[in-house]
Amino acid sequence: MKMSRLFLQTLRSSPVEAVGEGNQLLQRAGYFHPHASGGISLMPLGARTLQKLDRILKRELEAIGGQELWLQNAPVNGDYLPDGMNEIIELSRAKIRSHRQLPQIVYHTQKKSHDGVHTRSGLLNGRQSWCTAIHTLDISPTGHQASHQTVTQILERVLSQCGLPWRTMQAESGSGTAESDLRYYCATDLGSDTVATCHHCGYAADSRVASFQRQQPENEPPEGIVKVATPHAETIQQLADFLGIPADKTAKAVFYMAGYPSVELPIFIFAVVRGDMDVSESKLTRMLGASSLRPATTQEILSVGAALGYASPIGLLGSSSLKVVVDEMIPLCTNLAAGANEDGFHLINTNFPRDYQADMVDDIASIQPGYACPTCGEPIELINAVALSRVISYDRELGKTTDCMVQDENGNQQPILFSTCSLDYGRILGCMAEEHHDVHGLCLPASLSPFQVQMVVLPGKGSGVLPVAEQLYTDLQAAGLEVLCDDRMESPGVKFNDADLIGCPLRLTIGERSLSHGGVELKLRLSGDLQLIALGKVMETVRDALAACS
C-alpha cells in the first residue's frame, strides 16, 4: 500500500478530548475515528489489525472443526441472552434432530453494544465494538466440558499472542440458566469495569457480585427496644452522629421494585444491610430471580407504611406484594439502631429475628476496599479493568426451557448443552495500544501490526532513488510481505515521525545517503537498532528480523 493512496490523516498532537496514552496514539496514527455521537469508525490501519486478530482466532477454530455463521442479529422472542445465543438456540432447534449431529462448534462475528461507558477512552470503552462469539453444543456433559475447555484454551492463546497481561474473574451473566460466567480482563485505570482482587491468593471477581468474609462483631447481649427522637437524622451518617455511635451499629433500609415475567405487577423489596454497607443490586437481582430491579418511588415507599429516612421492617404493613430481604450480616449483629417508621424517630437495640422477620437472608452487600478476601481473608483491593472476553456455560435447563431437545443413542430426549465464549476485538486493540507504546508511537506485536514493513522513500535531488525504491517495494510484495510505502511529498522528519507513530515492526529507509553507502537502512521499531543492508541482502534480512520479532 502506498501512503499517498491510504485513507489516512495522522495528527501531530493528541485530540484534547482523548484520554489514555494508547488511545491518543491510536487516534493520532489514524487507526480509528471517533464520532461526536460517541460511535467509532475503524480506519484502514485499525481494520487491518483487527482482521489479523480475527484470522488468528478463526484459524484456531477451524483446526478443531469450528464453522462460521453469518447472523443478522435479528430480535428473537424470549428472554435476552448475550452474544447471539437467542439466534443460536433458534437455529439449533430448527436444524439439530439427533445426537449424531453433535458435538458442534459454531462462531460468528457481530457488532456489540456496551452501556454506561466512557467514550473519551476510545476503543477501551466505546459504545460499540466488534466481537466474535463461539458456541459449543453437545448432549454429553463430558464431551461438552471437553469442547468448552478446548475453546477457552484457544482464547487464552490468542490473548497471550496479543501481549496482554490478562487475568480471569468471576462474573454474573444475568441469566438464571448460566452455570458459570468467567471473564478475561486486563487491568487499566481507564477501564469501565471494577474488579475485586486479592494480591495474596489471586482471587478476582466482578465487584458487583464479589463475595467477602464477614467479620464477627463483638458479642453483646440483646437489649430491649427503645424509641428515641432523632430530629433531622434522615441519613445513616446523621443518625450515627446524633446517637454518638459508629455506622456499623445501625441498620440501613433500601427500597426497590422487582419485576418478574410471570407476575403482572412489580413486588416491593425492602432490603436491609448494616449501616456501613451498601446494597449490591446485581446480587439482589440474582438472589430474587428477578428480571428487573429499579428504585422504589416515594409513593411506593409510603404505601407500605415506611417513612422516608426513618424506615425499618418493624411494623410494616403485611402484603403479598412485599418482600423483606436481609443481608447475612444482620443476624450476626446485635442492638442496631433502625427506623421507627415515624418521621423524626428511630428505634435503638433492634435485633433480628427477634423484632422482625425476613422472606430471605442472603449476601446482598456490595464489596468495598479492605474487606476480607473470601478465599484467604487478606484485604481486597478494587481496581479498574477492561473485560476482553467472556465465557458462559449454561446448565441443562436452558435446553429444556427453549425446547432444544434431541434424541440420544437410546432414543431418549435430552437437552442440548450450550456454552458461549466471546472475544471483544475493539477492547483488545485498545488494551494493546495502552500496553505496547513508547513516547514516539505504537509498538504493537508484530503479528498484529497493520503492516510488517514500512518503507520511507527520500527522493533527494537525483533520479536514482525512486526506481530502486519502486523495485524493492515490488519485490517485497511479491515475496508475500505486507509493505506500507511512504511515497508522499513530505519532509524526512514528518515521514520518520509517522513511521514511529504507526509502529510497524520494521522500517526501511531508501535515500541517496543509504544508496551511496551501498544499500538501505533498516530500523527495528521496538529496540530502535539501525543497520545498513546491502540491496541484495534486504529480503533475507527482513525475513530474519520479522522472525525474531514474532
C-alpha positions as CSV (number, residue, x, y, z in Angstrom):
1,M,0.0,0.0,0.0
2,K,1.2,3.5,-0.9
3,M,0.7,6.1,1.8
4,S,-0.2,8.6,-0.9
5,R,-3.3,6.4,-1.5
6,L,-4.0,5.3,2.0
7,F,-7.2,6.6,3.6
8,L,-5.3,8.2,6.5
9,Q,-4.6,11.5,8.1
10,T,-2.1,11.4,11.0
11,L,-2.3,14.0,13.7
12,R,0.7,15.9,15.1
13,S,-0.8,16.3,18.6
14,S,-3.3,14.4,20.6
15,P,-7.1,15.3,20.5
16,V,-7.9,17.3,23.6
17,E,-10.9,15.1,24.4
18,A,-9.0,11.8,24.3
19,V,-7.7,10.2,27.5
20,G,-5.1,7.5,27.8
21,E,-1.7,7.4,26.0
22,G,-2.5,4.3,23.9
23,N,-5.9,5.7,22.9
24,Q,-4.4,9.1,22.0
25,L,-1.7,7.3,19.8
26,L,-4.4,5.2,18.1
27,Q,-6.2,8.4,17.1
28,R,-3.1,10.2,16.1
29,A,-1.9,7.3,13.9
30,G,-5.4,7.1,12.3
31,Y,-6.4,3.6,13.5
32,F,-9.9,4.8,14.3
33,H,-12.0,7.9,14.1
34,P,-14.4,8.9,17.0
35,H,-17.7,10.5,16.1
36,A,-19.5,13.2,18.0
37,S,-22.3,10.8,18.7
38,G,-20.0,8.5,20.7
39,G,-19.6,5.9,17.9
40,I,-16.3,4.8,16.5
41,S,-15.3,4.0,12.9
42,L,-12.3,1.8,12.2
43,M,-9.9,3.3,9.6
44,P,-7.8,1.0,7.3
45,L,-4.9,0.6,9.8
46,G,-7.3,-0.4,12.6
47,A,-9.3,-2.6,10.3
48,R,-6.2,-4.5,9.2
49,T,-5.1,-5.1,12.8
50,L,-8.5,-6.5,13.8
51,Q,-8.7,-8.6,10.6
52,K,-5.4,-10.2,11.6
53,L,-6.7,-10.9,15.1
54,D,-9.8,-12.3,13.5
55,R,-7.8,-14.6,11.2
56,I,-5.6,-15.9,14.1
57,L,-8.7,-16.8,16.1
58,K,-10.6,-18.4,13.2
59,R,-7.6,-20.5,12.1
60,E,-7.5,-22.0,15.5
61,L,-11.2,-22.6,15.5
62,E,-11.2,-24.2,12.0
63,A,-8.4,-26.5,13.2
64,I,-10.8,-28.0,15.8
65,G,-13.8,-28.2,13.4
66,G,-15.4,-24.8,14.1
67,Q,-17.8,-23.5,11.5
68,E,-18.7,-19.8,10.8
69,L,-22.2,-18.4,10.8
70,W,-23.3,-15.1,9.5
71,L,-26.2,-13.8,11.6
72,Q,-28.4,-10.8,11.2
73,N,-28.7,-10.3,14.9
74,A,-32.5,-10.0,14.5
75,P,-34.7,-9.8,17.5
76,V,-35.8,-13.2,18.9
77,N,-38.7,-13.9,21.1
78,G,-37.9,-14.9,24.7
79,D,-35.6,-13.8,27.4
80,Y,-32.5,-11.9,26.3
81,L,-29.3,-14.0,26.3
82,P,-25.9,-12.5,25.5
83,D,-23.7,-12.8,22.4
84,G,-26.3,-14.0,19.9
85,M,-27.4,-17.0,22.0
86,N,-31.1,-16.5,21.2
87,E,-30.4,-17.0,17.5
88,I,-28.1,-20.0,18.1
89,I,-30.9,-21.6,20.1
90,E,-33.4,-20.9,17.3
91,L,-31.0,-22.4,14.7
92,S,-30.3,-25.4,16.9
93,R,-34.0,-26.1,17.5
94,A,-34.6,-25.9,13.7
95,K,-31.6,-27.9,12.4
96,I,-30.4,-30.4,15.0
97,R,-32.5,-33.6,15.4
98,S,-30.1,-36.3,16.6
99,H,-27.1,-36.8,18.8
100,R,-25.2,-37.9,15.7
101,Q,-25.1,-34.2,14.7
102,L,-23.3,-33.3,17.9
103,P,-20.9,-32.0,19.1
104,Q,-20.8,-28.7,17.2
105,I,-18.7,-25.6,17.4
106,V,-20.0,-22.6,15.6
107,Y,-18.9,-19.0,15.7
108,H,-20.0,-15.6,14.3
109,T,-18.7,-12.0,14.3
110,Q,-21.1,-9.3,15.4
111,K,-21.2,-5.6,16.4
112,K,-21.7,-5.4,20.1
113,S,-23.2,-2.5,22.2
114,H,-21.9,-1.5,25.6
115,D,-23.9,0.5,28.1
116,G,-22.6,3.0,30.6
117,V,-19.2,3.6,29.0
118,H,-16.7,6.4,28.7
119,T,-16.3,7.2,25.0
120,R,-13.4,9.6,25.6
121,S,-11.2,6.5,26.2
122,G,-11.9,5.3,22.7
123,L,-11.8,1.6,21.9
124,L,-11.3,0.6,25.5
125,N,-14.8,1.7,26.5
126,G,-16.5,2.5,23.2
127,R,-20.3,2.4,22.9
128,Q,-19.9,-0.3,20.2
129,S,-17.3,-2.8,19.4
130,W,-16.6,-5.9,17.3
131,C,-16.9,-9.3,18.8
132,T,-16.6,-12.9,17.8
133,A,-18.8,-15.3,19.8
134,I,-18.0,-19.1,19.8
135,H,-20.7,-21.6,20.8
136,T,-20.3,-25.2,21.7
137,L,-23.2,-27.7,21.6
138,D,-23.4,-31.2,22.9
139,I,-25.6,-33.5,24.9
140,S,-22.8,-35.3,26.7
141,P,-21.7,-33.4,29.8
142,T,-18.2,-34.9,29.4
143,G,-17.9,-34.0,25.8
144,H,-19.4,-30.6,26.3
145,Q,-16.9,-29.8,29.0
146,A,-14.0,-31.0,26.8
147,S,-15.1,-28.8,23.9
148,H,-15.7,-25.9,26.2
149,Q,-12.2,-26.3,27.7
150,T,-10.6,-26.5,24.2
151,V,-12.2,-23.2,23.2
152,T,-11.2,-21.4,26.3
153,Q,-7.6,-22.6,25.8
154,I,-7.8,-21.1,22.3
155,L,-9.0,-17.8,23.8
156,E,-6.1,-17.8,26.2
157,R,-3.5,-18.4,23.4
158,V,-5.0,-15.6,21.3
159,L,-4.9,-13.1,24.3
160,S,-1.3,-14.1,25.1
161,Q,-0.3,-13.6,21.4
162,C,-1.7,-10.0,21.8
163,G,0.9,-9.5,24.5
164,L,-1.7,-8.7,27.2
165,P,-1.3,-9.4,30.9
166,W,-4.8,-10.9,31.1
167,R,-6.4,-12.4,34.2
168,T,-9.8,-14.1,34.9
169,M,-12.6,-13.1,37.2
170,Q,-15.9,-14.4,38.3
171,A,-18.8,-12.5,36.9
172,E,-22.6,-12.6,36.6
173,S,-24.3,-13.4,33.3
174,G,-27.7,-12.1,34.2
175,S,-29.2,-15.4,33.1
176,G,-30.8,-17.8,35.5
177,T,-29.7,-20.7,33.4
178,A,-26.0,-19.8,33.5
179,E,-24.0,-22.4,35.3
180,S,-20.8,-20.3,35.3
181,D,-19.7,-17.0,34.0
182,L,-16.0,-16.2,33.7
183,R,-14.4,-13.1,32.2
184,Y,-10.9,-12.4,31.0
185,Y,-9.8,-8.9,31.8
186,C,-6.9,-6.5,31.6
187,A,-6.2,-4.1,34.4
188,T,-6.1,-0.4,33.4
189,D,-7.0,2.8,35.1
190,L,-9.2,3.7,32.1
191,G,-11.4,0.6,32.4
192,S,-15.1,0.9,33.0
193,D,-15.3,-2.4,34.9
194,T,-14.4,-2.7,38.6
195,V,-12.7,-5.9,39.8
196,A,-12.3,-7.0,43.4
197,T,-9.0,-8.7,43.6
198,C,-6.7,-10.2,46.2
199,H,-3.0,-10.0,45.6
200,H,-2.3,-12.6,48.2
201,C,-4.2,-15.5,46.7
202,G,-5.2,-14.3,43.3
203,Y,-9.0,-14.2,43.9
204,A,-10.7,-11.9,41.4
205,A,-14.4,-11.2,40.7
206,D,-16.6,-8.5,39.2
207,S,-17.2,-6.1,42.1
208,R,-20.9,-6.3,41.6
209,V,-21.0,-10.0,42.5
210,A,-17.8,-10.4,44.6
211,S,-18.2,-12.1,48.0
212,F,-16.2,-11.4,51.1
213,Q,-15.6,-12.8,54.6
214,R,-17.8,-11.3,57.2
215,Q,-16.1,-10.3,60.4
216,Q,-17.9,-11.5,63.5
217,P,-18.9,-8.4,65.6
218,E,-18.3,-8.2,69.3
219,N,-20.6,-10.4,71.2
220,E,-23.1,-8.4,73.4
221,P,-26.4,-9.4,74.9
222,P,-29.6,-8.2,73.2
223,E,-31.2,-5.3,74.9
224,G,-34.8,-4.0,74.8
225,I,-36.0,-1.8,72.0
226,V,-36.2,1.9,72.9
227,K,-37.9,4.5,70.8
228,V,-35.9,7.8,70.6
229,A,-36.5,11.1,69.0
230,T,-33.9,11.8,66.2
231,P,-34.8,15.0,64.5
232,H,-33.1,15.8,61.2
233,A,-31.4,12.4,61.2
234,E,-32.6,11.1,57.8
235,T,-29.3,9.6,56.7
236,I,-27.1,6.9,58.3
237,Q,-24.3,9.4,59.0
238,Q,-26.7,11.9,60.5
239,L,-28.2,9.1,62.7
240,A,-24.8,7.9,63.8
241,D,-23.6,11.4,64.7
242,F,-26.8,12.2,66.6
243,L,-26.6,9.0,68.7
244,G,-22.8,9.0,69.0
245,I,-22.4,5.5,67.6
246,P,-20.5,4.1,64.6
247,A,-22.3,3.5,61.4
248,D,-21.9,-0.3,61.8
249,K,-24.3,-0.1,64.8
250,T,-27.2,0.9,62.5
251,A,-29.4,-0.9,60.0
252,K,-29.9,0.7,56.6
253,A,-33.1,0.4,54.6
254,V,-33.1,0.4,50.8
255,F,-36.2,0.1,48.7
256,Y,-36.7,-1.5,45.2
257,M,-39.4,-2.7,42.9
258,A,-38.6,-6.1,41.4
259,G,-40.2,-7.3,38.1
260,Y,-40.9,-10.9,37.1
261,P,-42.1,-12.2,33.8
262,S,-44.8,-14.3,35.4
263,V,-46.1,-11.6,37.7
264,E,-48.2,-8.7,36.4
265,L,-47.3,-6.1,39.0
266,P,-43.8,-5.5,40.5
267,I,-43.0,-6.6,44.0
268,F,-41.8,-4.2,46.7
269,I,-38.4,-5.2,48.0
270,F,-37.4,-3.9,51.5
271,A,-33.7,-4.6,51.6
272,V,-31.7,-4.3,54.9
273,V,-28.0,-4.0,55.2
274,R,-25.7,-2.9,58.0
275,G,-25.4,0.9,58.0
276,D,-21.7,1.0,56.9
277,M,-22.5,-1.2,53.9
278,D,-24.3,-0.8,50.6
279,V,-26.7,-3.0,48.7
280,S,-25.4,-4.8,45.6
281,E,-28.2,-4.5,43.1
282,S,-26.6,-7.3,41.0
283,K,-26.5,-9.7,44.0
284,L,-30.0,-8.7,45.0
285,T,-31.4,-9.2,41.5
286,R,-29.8,-12.6,41.2
287,M,-30.9,-13.7,44.6
288,L,-34.5,-12.7,43.9
289,G,-34.5,-14.3,40.5
290,A,-36.0,-11.1,39.1
291,S,-36.0,-9.9,35.5
292,S,-35.7,-6.3,36.5
293,L,-34.9,-4.1,39.5
294,R,-35.5,-0.4,40.0
295,P,-35.5,2.0,43.0
296,A,-39.0,2.4,44.5
297,T,-40.7,5.8,44.2
298,T,-41.7,7.9,47.2
299,Q,-45.3,7.0,46.8
300,E,-44.5,3.3,46.6
301,I,-42.4,3.6,49.8
302,L,-45.2,5.4,51.7
303,S,-47.8,2.8,50.5
304,V,-46.2,0.0,52.6
305,G,-46.1,2.1,55.8
306,A,-42.4,3.1,55.6
307,A,-41.3,6.6,56.4
308,L,-38.6,8.1,54.3
309,G,-35.4,8.5,56.2
310,Y,-36.9,6.7,59.2
311,A,-37.8,3.2,57.8
312,S,-37.3,-0.3,59.1
313,P,-39.1,-3.6,58.6
314,I,-40.6,-3.3,62.1
315,G,-44.3,-2.6,61.9
316,L,-44.6,-2.7,58.2
317,L,-48.0,-3.3,56.6
318,G,-48.1,-7.0,55.6
319,S,-48.7,-7.7,51.9
320,S,-48.1,-10.5,49.4
321,S,-46.6,-7.9,47.1
322,L,-43.8,-7.0,49.7
323,K,-40.6,-9.0,50.4
324,V,-38.2,-8.2,53.2
325,V,-34.6,-9.2,52.2
326,V,-31.9,-9.1,54.9
327,D,-28.2,-9.2,54.3
328,E,-26.5,-12.1,56.0
329,M,-24.5,-9.7,58.2
330,I,-27.6,-8.5,60.0
331,P,-28.2,-11.8,62.0
332,L,-24.6,-11.5,63.3
333,C,-25.2,-8.0,64.8
334,T,-27.0,-7.1,67.9
335,N,-28.6,-3.9,69.2
336,L,-28.7,-2.0,65.9
337,A,-30.4,1.4,65.5
338,A,-33.1,1.4,62.9
339,G,-36.0,3.5,61.7
340,A,-39.3,3.6,63.7
341,N,-41.4,4.2,60.5
342,E,-42.3,7.5,62.0
343,D,-40.8,10.9,61.0
344,G,-38.2,12.1,63.5
345,F,-37.9,8.8,65.4
346,H,-35.7,5.8,65.4
347,L,-35.5,2.5,67.4
348,I,-32.3,1.5,69.2
349,N,-31.4,-2.1,70.2
350,T,-33.3,-3.7,67.3
351,N,-32.4,-7.4,66.8
352,F,-33.1,-9.9,64.0
353,P,-35.0,-12.2,64.1
354,R,-36.4,-11.2,67.5
355,D,-38.0,-8.0,66.3
356,Y,-38.8,-8.6,62.7
357,Q,-38.8,-11.4,60.1
358,A,-37.4,-11.7,56.6
359,D,-38.5,-13.5,53.5
360,M,-34.9,-14.1,52.5
361,V,-31.5,-13.8,54.2
362,D,-28.5,-13.8,51.8
363,D,-25.4,-12.0,50.7
364,I,-26.7,-8.7,49.2
365,A,-23.9,-6.3,50.3
366,S,-21.5,-4.8,47.8
367,I,-17.8,-5.3,48.4
368,Q,-15.6,-2.4,49.5
369,P,-11.8,-2.0,49.6
370,G,-10.3,-3.6,52.6
371,Y,-13.0,-6.2,53.1
372,A,-11.7,-9.7,53.8
373,C,-11.0,-11.9,50.8
374,P,-13.4,-14.8,50.7
375,T,-10.6,-17.2,50.0
376,C,-7.7,-16.2,52.3
377,G,-9.0,-13.4,54.4
378,E,-6.5,-10.8,53.2
379,P,-7.7,-7.3,52.3
380,I,-9.5,-6.9,49.0
381,E,-8.4,-4.2,46.5
382,L,-10.7,-2.7,43.9
383,I,-9.1,-2.0,40.5
384,N,-10.3,-0.7,37.2
385,A,-10.2,-3.1,34.3
386,V,-11.5,-3.8,30.8
387,A,-13.3,-7.1,30.0
388,L,-11.7,-8.6,26.9
389,S,-13.6,-11.9,26.8
390,R,-16.4,-13.8,28.5
391,V,-17.0,-17.5,28.9
392,I,-20.5,-18.6,29.9
393,S,-21.5,-22.2,30.4
394,Y,-25.3,-22.9,30.6
395,D,-26.9,-25.7,32.5
396,R,-29.4,-28.3,31.2
397,E,-32.4,-26.0,32.0
398,L,-31.6,-23.8,29.0
399,G,-32.1,-26.6,26.5
400,K,-35.3,-27.7,28.4
401,T,-36.9,-24.3,28.6
402,T,-36.2,-23.5,25.0
403,D,-37.2,-26.9,23.7
404,C,-33.7,-27.6,22.3
405,M,-34.1,-31.4,22.7
406,V,-32.5,-34.2,20.7
407,Q,-32.6,-38.0,20.8
408,D,-29.7,-39.7,22.4
409,E,-28.3,-43.1,21.4
410,N,-31.0,-44.8,23.4
411,G,-33.8,-42.9,21.8
412,N,-34.5,-40.7,24.8
413,Q,-34.9,-36.9,24.5
414,Q,-32.0,-34.9,26.0
415,P,-31.5,-31.2,26.2
416,I,-28.6,-29.6,24.3
417,L,-25.9,-28.2,26.5
418,F,-24.6,-24.8,25.4
419,S,-21.6,-22.7,26.2
420,T,-20.5,-19.3,24.7
421,C,-17.1,-17.8,24.5
422,S,-16.6,-14.3,23.1
423,L,-13.7,-12.1,22.2
424,D,-14.0,-8.3,22.1
425,Y,-11.7,-7.2,19.3
426,G,-12.1,-3.4,19.8
427,R,-11.2,-3.6,23.5
428,I,-8.3,-5.9,22.8
429,L,-6.8,-3.3,20.3
430,G,-7.4,-0.6,22.9
431,C,-5.6,-2.6,25.6
432,M,-2.7,-3.5,23.2
433,A,-2.2,0.2,22.5
434,E,-2.1,1.0,26.2
435,E,0.3,-1.9,26.8
436,H,2.6,-1.5,23.8
437,H,3.7,2.0,23.1
438,D,6.5,4.4,23.8
439,V,6.8,8.2,23.7
440,H,7.1,8.1,19.9
441,G,4.1,5.9,19.0
442,L,2.7,2.4,18.9
443,C,4.7,-0.8,19.2
444,L,2.0,-3.5,18.6
445,P,3.0,-7.2,18.4
446,A,4.5,-7.9,15.0
447,S,1.8,-10.5,14.2
448,L,-0.9,-7.9,14.7
449,S,0.7,-4.7,13.3
450,P,-1.3,-3.5,10.2
451,F,1.9,-3.9,8.0
452,Q,5.1,-5.8,8.6
453,V,7.4,-3.3,6.9
454,Q,7.1,0.5,6.4
455,M,9.3,1.9,3.6
456,V,10.3,5.5,3.9
457,V,11.4,6.9,0.5
458,L,13.6,10.0,0.5
459,P,13.9,11.0,-3.2
460,G,16.6,13.7,-2.8
461,K,17.9,15.8,-5.8
462,G,19.0,12.9,-8.0
463,S,16.9,10.4,-10.0
464,G,18.3,7.2,-8.7
465,V,16.2,6.7,-5.5
466,L,12.7,6.3,-6.9
467,P,13.5,3.4,-9.4
468,V,15.3,1.4,-6.6
469,A,12.5,2.1,-4.1
470,E,9.8,1.0,-6.6
471,Q,11.6,-2.2,-7.4
472,L,12.2,-3.0,-3.8
473,Y,8.6,-2.3,-3.0
474,T,7.5,-4.7,-5.8
475,D,9.9,-7.4,-4.7
476,L,8.9,-7.3,-1.1
477,Q,5.2,-7.6,-2.0
478,A,5.9,-10.4,-4.5
479,A,7.6,-12.3,-1.6
480,G,4.3,-12.1,0.4
481,L,5.4,-9.3,2.7
482,E,3.0,-6.6,3.9
483,V,4.5,-3.3,3.0
484,L,3.4,0.3,3.6
485,C,5.4,2.6,1.3
486,D,5.6,6.3,2.3
487,D,5.9,7.9,-1.1
488,R,4.4,11.2,0.0
489,M,5.9,14.5,-0.8
490,E,6.7,15.2,2.8
491,S,9.9,16.1,4.7
492,P,12.1,13.3,6.2
493,G,11.1,14.4,9.7
494,V,7.4,14.0,9.0
495,K,7.9,10.6,7.4
496,F,10.1,9.3,10.2
497,N,7.7,10.6,12.9
498,D,4.7,9.0,11.2
499,A,6.6,5.7,10.9
500,D,7.2,5.6,14.6
501,L,3.7,6.7,15.3
502,I,2.1,3.9,13.2
503,G,4.5,1.4,14.7
504,C,5.2,-1.2,12.0
505,P,7.9,-3.6,13.4
506,L,10.4,-2.8,10.7
507,R,11.3,0.5,8.8
508,L,13.3,0.5,5.6
509,T,14.7,3.9,4.5
510,I,15.8,4.3,0.9
511,G,17.6,7.6,0.1
512,E,20.6,9.0,-1.6
513,R,22.7,8.7,1.5
514,S,21.9,5.0,2.1
515,L,22.3,4.1,-1.5
516,S,25.7,5.9,-1.7
517,H,26.8,3.5,1.1
518,G,25.6,0.5,-0.9
519,G,22.2,-0.3,0.5
520,V,19.2,0.7,2.6
521,E,18.8,1.5,6.3
522,L,16.8,-1.0,8.5
523,K,15.4,0.2,11.8
524,L,13.8,-2.1,14.4
525,R,10.8,-0.3,15.9
526,L,10.9,-1.9,19.3
527,S,14.7,-1.6,20.0
528,G,15.5,1.4,17.8
529,D,18.5,-0.5,16.4
530,L,19.8,0.7,13.0
531,Q,21.8,-1.1,10.4
532,L,22.8,-0.7,6.8
533,I,21.8,-3.6,4.5
534,A,23.1,-4.3,1.0
535,L,20.4,-4.3,-1.6
536,G,21.0,-8.0,-2.3
537,K,20.5,-8.9,1.3
538,V,17.3,-7.0,2.0
539,M,14.9,-9.8,1.5
540,E,16.8,-12.3,3.7
541,T,17.5,-9.7,6.4
542,V,13.9,-8.6,6.6
543,R,12.6,-12.1,6.9
544,D,15.1,-12.9,9.7
545,A,14.2,-9.7,11.5
546,L,10.4,-10.4,11.3
547,A,11.0,-13.9,12.6
548,A,12.9,-12.5,15.5
549,C,10.0,-10.1,16.3
550,S,7.4,-12.8,16.3
